[in-house]
Amino acid sequence: MANEATQFEPGQSGNPGGRPRGARNRSTKALEAIFDGESEALTRKVIELAKDGDTVALRMCMDRLMPVRKDRPITFTLPEIETPADLTKATRALMQGVADGEITPSEAAELSKLVDAHVKAISAADFAGRLAALEQSAGSKGSRR
């Protein structure tokens, strides 16, 4: 039994590439085949049921007409962020906004991600500028020789 070859090495996936993008499972394909050509009639029926007072059908229609919003626009003023050093001002403002009830903790967390991305962009631009200046000064020194 110890000499039996295993199909896969321990810790290795049998399908390292994973499921191909856009691939649908058999049950989804089967349902699509069943509903093919019937979707208009089914939609009409659900609308009729909703008009007749069927609350489940009404909810189904409303969910399609006006889906629940996942998030909302918020009005919150952050201090200007021009350098990585300004990050502490922004995080302080976010914490104060949560403490004051202006924004929720989850909204502050999402805004923190935006602030972090902005600071990283500033740092990358600053690094690129300093690198270009170094390369230019190195190039001008090399041409003097």
C-alpha positions in Angstrom: 0.0 0.0 0.0 2.9 2.3 0.8 4.3 1.6 -2.7 1.1 2.7 -4.5 1.5 5.7 -6.7 -0.7 8.6 -5.8 -2.6 10.4 -8.5 -1.5 13.8 -7.2 1.4 15.0 -5.1 0.3 16.1 -1.6 -0.3 19.8 -1.6 -0.7 20.0 -5.4 -4.0 20.8 -7.1 -5.4 18.4 -9.6 -6.4 21.4 -11.7 -3.8 24.1 -11.1 -5.3 26.3 -13.8 -8.6 26.3 -12.1 -12.0 26.5 -13.7 -11.8 28.4 -17.0 -13.2 31.9 -17.0 -16.9 32.1 -18.1 -17.4 28.3 -17.6 -20.9 27.5 -16.3 -21.9 24.4 -14.5 -24.3 21.8 -15.8 -27.2 22.8 -13.7 -27.0 26.4 -14.9 -27.0 25.2 -18.5 -29.9 22.9 -17.9 -32.0 25.7 -16.3 -31.1 28.1 -19.2 -32.4 25.4 -21.6 -35.6 24.9 -19.7 -36.3 28.7 -19.5 -35.2 29.4 -23.1 -38.2 30.8 -24.8 -40.3 30.9 -21.6 -38.7 34.0 -20.0 -41.2 36.5 -21.4 -44.2 34.4 -20.4 -42.7 33.9 -16.9 -42.0 37.6 -16.5 -45.5 38.5 -17.5 -46.9 36.0 -15.0 -44.8 37.4 -12.1 -46.0 40.9 -13.0 -49.6 39.8 -13.0 -49.2 38.1 -9.7 -47.6 41.2 -8.2 -50.4 43.4 -9.5 -52.9 40.9 -7.9 -51.2 41.4 -4.5 -48.8 38.5 -4.3 -46.1 40.0 -2.0 -43.4 37.6 -3.0 -43.9 38.4 -6.7 -44.1 42.1 -5.8 -40.8 41.9 -4.0 -39.2 40.1 -6.9 -40.4 42.8 -9.3 -39.2 45.6 -7.0 -35.8 43.9 -6.5 -35.3 44.0 -10.3 -36.6 47.5 -10.8 -34.8 49.1 -7.9 -32.0 46.8 -6.4 -30.8 47.5 -2.9 -27.8 49.8 -3.0 -24.5 48.3 -1.8 -23.1 51.6 -0.7 -24.0 55.3 -0.7 -22.3 58.5 -1.6 -20.9 60.2 1.6 -20.1 63.8 2.2 -16.9 63.9 4.2 -14.1 66.3 4.0 -10.6 65.0 4.2 -7.5 67.3 4.6 -5.4 67.7 1.5 -2.9 64.9 1.0 0.1 66.0 -0.9 2.9 64.0 0.8 3.0 60.7 2.7 3.4 62.8 5.8 -0.1 64.1 5.3 -1.4 60.5 5.9 -1.7 61.1 9.6 -3.9 64.1 9.1 -6.2 62.1 6.9 -6.4 59.1 9.3 -7.0 61.5 12.2 -9.9 63.0 10.3 -11.3 59.6 9.6 -11.2 58.5 13.2 -12.8 61.8 14.3 -15.5 61.3 11.7 -16.3 57.9 13.1 -16.2 59.2 16.7 -18.6 62.1 15.7 -21.0 59.7 13.9 -20.4 61.5 10.5 -19.3 58.2 8.9 -19.6 54.5 9.9 -16.5 52.5 10.7 -16.9 50.5 7.5 -17.1 53.7 5.5 -13.9 54.9 7.3 -12.2 51.6 6.4 -13.1 52.0 2.7 -11.9 55.7 2.7 -8.7 54.6 4.4 -8.0 52.3 1.5 -8.5 55.2 -0.9 -6.2 57.4 1.2 -3.6 54.6 1.3 -3.7 54.2 -2.5 -3.4 57.9 -3.0 -0.3 58.1 -0.7 1.2 55.1 -2.6 0.7 57.0 -5.8 2.3 60.1 -4.4 5.2 58.1 -3.2 5.7 56.4 -6.5 5.5 59.7 -8.4 8.0 61.2 -5.9 10.4 58.2 -6.3 10.1 58.4 -10.1 11.0 62.1 -10.0 14.0 61.6 -7.8 15.2 58.7 -9.9 14.9 60.8 -13.1 16.8 63.7 -11.4 19.6 61.3 -10.3 19.8 59.8 -13.8 20.0 63.2 -15.3 22.7 64.4 -12.9 24.6 61.1 -13.5 24.3 61.6 -17.3 25.5 65.2 -17.2 28.5 64.2 -15.0 29.3 61.3 -17.4 29.4 63.7 -20.4 32.0 66.0 -18.7 34.6 63.2 -18.8 
